[in-house]
């Protein structure tokens, strides 16, 4: 599970970058209109992210359930999409999601921008012997890969 934790942290940092300077020294700075406001410590720019609030977009419900099915814990998903683990656990119950066991394969996660994703997929060696899904995540793409045919 340590591996998941590292990836989850990585993803979280990747998403929370300043839209102005792409800095990642972001701190929470109050809530405005039910949206979490953030402050970039580097360039002092304030911005909000459409992730936290009373009504959460179906988009994040879908992402949370996907990550849950791929074997991440509620708290790991909380770190990635910024929705509380209690809420995520409620979604899992509400949609009657039952996670299969992951004894036979070990997923890894990568976050790419579009060009990086294209470059990655060009390399056939990285695609053979593995299953993967690509899912949009904010303005980036998340590639979940599991090497199920390796021992
Ligand atoms: Zn900034």
Boltz pocket constraint, residues with backbone or C-beta under 6 A from the ligand:
constraints:
  - pocket:
      binder: B
      contacts: [[A, 18], [A, 19], [A, 20], [A, 21], [A, 22], [A, 23], [A, 40], [A, 41], [A, 42], [A, 43], [A, 44], [A, 45]]
      max_distance: 6.0
